[in-house]
Amino acid sequence: MNKERSLKRMINAAFLIAISIVLTRLLSITTPFFRIGFGSIPIMIAGIVLGPKYGFAVGGIADIVGFMMNPMGSFMPGFTLTAAMTGAIPGWIWSMTEQRKERGFSKTLWIIVGIFCVGLVASIFRVGSLRWEGTQLFVGEISISFVYILGAAGIGVVLVAATYFQNQRGNRNGSIGRLFMVVILTNLVCSMGLNTLWLSILLGKGFLVLLPARIIVNLITIPVHTIVLYHLSRTFSYFDR
């Protein structure tokens, strides 16, 4: 029975790797400073459903195989580590909040999230002011196209509306608040933390110079990814059968 369950988990992991590669390499918007896409969602699902070890493996393998199939820039092991942690961290948080829910562990994590968010948003004002020039938003030295912002905002509005109407029909397997906590903590460590560090090394720019633009992007992607995970939460039990 254990062998059969392990085989099913390996098959599900391979399926999630394939989805992540397609979403990351073919269906994402990539700029020199950030990437907007949904490739991290299958990796986070792997961590939540299959466990942190599988999540770590799915993220790492998806990044390496994806680079071999469709390289986007030079290979850097740091980004592979980030992809692996994108799967491992949700698995750890999901299991910890489930085991210690009655002890107020979730409230402690929310306090930590709040402190980090305040600090990260405050860093925008340290580095430079926000300004519009033409069709681009400038955060310090980094520009973000208005088209990207408008597109992501539109997707977010549609998903929020869909979530509201779906929520009237019944609860999902995963609490949206719990999923939001998983996504924001994962993005704080991986996207805003590790990936900003790797980019600062590759581009030769200061960490705090790159950070504000990545905060702006994550303010859009975090709620969008949370809502997508919420709508996919019914499939969680399928992957873990």
Secondary structure per residue as TSV (DSSP state, phi and psi in degrees):
chain	resnum	aa	ss	phi	psi
A	1	M	-	360.0	-42.4
A	2	N	H	-64.7	-38.0
A	3	K	H	-65.5	-40.5
A	4	E	H	-65.0	-41.0
A	5	R	H	-65.6	-40.5
A	6	S	H	-64.0	-40.5
A	7	L	H	-62.9	-42.4
A	8	K	H	-63.5	-39.1
A	9	R	H	-66.3	-37.9
A	10	M	H	-66.0	-38.9
A	11	I	H	-65.3	-44.8
A	12	N	H	-62.8	-39.4
A	13	A	H	-62.5	-43.3
A	14	A	H	-62.9	-38.9
A	15	F	H	-63.9	-42.8
A	16	L	H	-67.9	-34.6
A	17	I	H	-61.5	-46.0
A	18	A	H	-61.9	-43.1
A	19	I	H	-63.7	-42.5
A	20	S	H	-62.0	-41.4
A	21	I	H	-62.2	-45.3
A	22	V	H	-63.3	-46.5
A	23	L	H	-66.3	-36.2
A	24	T	H	-78.6	-46.4
A	25	R	H	-86.3	-25.7
A	26	L	T	-115.5	-25.3
A	27	L	S	-124.5	37.4
A	28	S	-	-128.2	156.8
A	29	I	E	-99.7	119.2
A	30	T	E	-116.5	133.6
A	31	T	-	-126.6	171.5
A	32	P	S	-62.0	-19.5
A	33	F	S	-111.1	-21.6
A	34	F	-	-160.5	167.4
A	35	R	E	-132.2	131.9
A	36	I	E	-110.7	120.0
A	37	G	S	-173.2	-172.0
A	38	F	S	-119.9	14.8
A	39	G	T	-65.3	-22.8
A	40	S	H	-79.1	-16.9
A	41	I	H	-65.0	-49.3
A	42	P	H	-60.0	-32.7
A	43	I	H	-67.4	-42.7
A	44	M	H	-66.4	-36.7
A	45	I	H	-61.4	-40.4
A	46	A	I	-59.9	-43.4
A	47	G	I	-66.1	-42.7
A	48	I	I	-67.7	-44.8
A	49	V	I	-88.8	-45.2
A	50	L	I	-93.4	-15.6
A	51	G	-	110.6	160.8
A	52	P	H	-61.3	-33.7
A	53	K	H	-65.8	-44.7
A	54	Y	H	-67.2	-38.7
A	55	G	H	-61.3	-42.1
A	56	F	H	-61.0	-45.1
A	57	A	H	-66.8	-44.0
A	58	V	H	-61.2	-45.4
A	59	G	H	-63.7	-46.3
A	60	G	H	-64.5	-46.7
A	61	I	H	-65.4	-41.4
A	62	A	H	-60.3	-39.9
A	63	D	H	-69.1	-43.9
A	64	I	H	-67.7	-49.1
A	65	V	H	-65.4	-40.5
A	66	G	H	-61.3	-39.9
A	67	F	H	-65.2	-39.7
A	68	M	H	-65.4	-34.9
A	69	M	H	-80.7	-40.5
A	70	N	S	-149.3	80.6
A	71	P	-	-66.6	137.6
A	72	M	-	-122.3	87.6
A	73	G	S	90.7	-171.3
A	74	S	-	-80.3	151.9
A	75	F	-	-77.9	135.0
A	76	M	-	-136.8	122.1
A	77	P	H	-57.5	-25.4
A	78	G	H	-60.3	-39.0
A	79	F	H	-69.4	-32.2
A	80	T	H	-65.5	-41.5
A	81	L	H	-61.7	-42.2
A	82	T	H	-60.9	-44.8
A	83	A	H	-61.3	-40.4
A	84	A	H	-65.4	-42.3
A	85	M	H	-67.9	-26.6
A	86	T	H	-63.5	-25.7
A	87	G	H	-91.4	-34.7
A	88	A	H	-74.0	-43.6
A	89	I	H	-61.4	-47.4
A	90	P	H	-58.7	-36.4
A	91	G	H	-63.6	-43.4
A	92	W	H	-64.5	-47.7
A	93	I	H	-64.8	-41.8
A	94	W	H	-61.9	-44.7
A	95	S	H	-70.1	-37.7
A	96	M	H	-67.8	-43.0
A	97	T	H	-69.3	-28.2
A	98	E	H	-73.4	-40.6
A	99	Q	H	-76.7	-30.0
A	100	R	T	-118.2	26.2
A	101	K	G	-59.5	-40.7
A	102	E	G	-74.3	-13.7
A	103	R	G	-95.0	7.4
A	104	G	T	76.7	20.2
A	105	F	H	-63.9	-36.8
A	106	S	H	-62.9	-39.1
A	107	K	H	-63.1	-38.7
A	108	T	H	-62.3	-43.1
A	109	L	H	-63.6	-38.3
A	110	W	H	-64.3	-37.0
A	111	I	H	-63.5	-42.8
A	112	I	H	-62.7	-43.0
A	113	V	H	-59.3	-45.3
A	114	G	H	-60.8	-43.6
A	115	I	H	-62.5	-44.4
A	116	F	H	-63.8	-41.7
A	117	C	H	-62.9	-44.4
A	118	V	H	-60.7	-44.2
A	119	G	H	-64.8	-41.1
A	120	L	H	-69.4	-43.7
A	121	V	H	-65.0	-37.5
A	122	A	H	-63.6	-28.3
A	123	S	H	-66.3	-23.4
A	124	I	H	-59.4	-43.3
A	125	F	H	-76.0	-18.5
A	126	R	H	-75.7	-39.3
A	127	V	H	-79.0	-43.3
A	128	G	-	175.7	160.6
A	129	S	-	-80.4	156.6
A	130	L	E	-83.6	140.5
A	131	R	E	-152.8	148.1
A	132	W	E	-98.8	136.9
A	133	E	E	-138.5	107.0
A	134	G	T	68.3	-119.5
A	135	T	T	-108.7	23.3
A	136	Q	E	-129.3	144.0
A	137	L	E	-97.8	124.6
A	138	F	E	-103.1	127.1
A	139	V	E	-118.2	100.6
A	140	G	T	66.2	-120.2
A	141	E	T	-97.0	-2.5
A	142	I	E	-104.3	136.7
A	143	S	E	-109.3	144.7
A	144	I	E	-124.9	123.5
A	145	S	E	-63.7	139.7
A	146	F	H	-62.1	-31.0
A	147	V	H	-61.7	-42.7
A	148	Y	H	-61.5	-45.8
A	149	I	H	-64.6	-45.1
A	150	L	H	-64.6	-42.4
A	151	G	H	-63.3	-45.5
A	152	A	H	-65.5	-39.2
A	153	A	H	-64.7	-40.1
A	154	G	H	-62.7	-44.4
A	155	I	H	-61.1	-41.7
A	156	G	H	-61.3	-42.5
A	157	V	H	-62.7	-43.9
A	158	V	H	-62.4	-44.1
A	159	L	H	-68.0	-38.3
A	160	V	H	-63.2	-43.9
A	161	A	H	-62.7	-44.2
A	162	A	H	-62.8	-39.0
A	163	T	H	-64.1	-40.7
A	164	Y	H	-61.5	-47.1
A	165	F	H	-70.9	-36.9
A	166	Q	H	-67.2	-33.6
A	167	N	H	-67.3	-22.8
A	168	Q	T	-70.8	-18.9
A	169	R	T	-91.4	-8.0
A	170	G	-	142.6	165.5
A	171	N	-	-81.4	153.7
A	172	R	-	-90.3	169.9
A	173	N	S	-65.2	-32.1
A	174	G	S	-109.0	131.3
A	175	S	-	-67.3	135.8
A	176	I	H	-67.7	-31.7
A	177	G	H	-66.6	-40.8
A	178	R	H	-66.7	-41.7
A	179	L	H	-64.8	-38.9
A	180	F	H	-62.0	-40.7
A	181	M	H	-63.7	-41.0
A	182	V	H	-61.8	-46.8
A	183	V	H	-66.5	-44.8
A	184	I	H	-68.7	-39.5
A	185	L	H	-67.0	-39.7
A	186	T	H	-63.0	-44.5
A	187	N	H	-69.6	-34.2
A	188	L	H	-59.2	-45.1
A	189	V	H	-77.5	-46.9
A	190	C	I	-86.8	-58.8
A	191	S	I	-73.9	-52.5
A	192	M	I	-81.4	-24.0
A	193	G	I	-94.7	-76.6
A	194	L	I	-63.9	-48.7
A	195	N	I	-65.2	-35.1
A	196	T	H	-64.1	-38.0
A	197	L	H	-63.4	-46.7
A	198	W	H	-63.3	-40.6
A	199	L	H	-65.8	-37.9
A	200	S	H	-64.3	-33.2
A	201	I	H	-71.7	-44.8
A	202	L	H	-67.5	-42.4
A	203	L	H	-89.6	-11.6
A	204	G	T	71.0	25.7
A	205	K	-	-109.0	156.1
A	206	G	-	-66.3	147.5
A	207	F	H	-57.3	-46.4
A	208	L	H	-72.6	-17.3
A	209	V	H	-73.6	-38.4
A	210	L	H	-84.1	-25.7
A	211	L	H	-61.5	-44.5
A	212	P	H	-56.4	-44.9
A	213	A	H	-63.0	-36.8
A	214	R	H	-71.5	-29.7
A	215	I	H	-66.0	-44.5
A	216	I	H	-58.8	-45.7
A	217	V	H	-61.4	-43.0
A	218	N	H	-70.6	-27.9
A	219	L	H	-62.1	-24.2
A	220	I	H	-90.1	-47.2
A	221	T	H	-74.1	-32.2
A	222	I	H	-60.1	-53.1
A	223	P	H	-64.9	-35.7
A	224	V	H	-64.0	-46.6
A	225	H	H	-64.2	-36.3
A	226	T	H	-63.3	-44.7
A	227	I	H	-68.2	-38.0
A	228	V	H	-63.1	-44.4
A	229	L	H	-61.7	-38.4
A	230	Y	H	-61.1	-43.0
A	231	H	H	-71.8	-25.0
A	232	L	H	-89.2	-1.1
A	233	S	G	-63.4	-24.4
A	234	R	G	-67.6	-22.2
A	235	T	G	-83.8	-9.0
A	236	F	H	-58.1	-46.6
A	237	S	H	-65.6	-30.2
A	238	Y	H	-64.1	-44.2
A	239	F	H	-65.6	-26.7
A	240	D	T	-98.3	12.2
A	241	R	-	-71.2	360.0
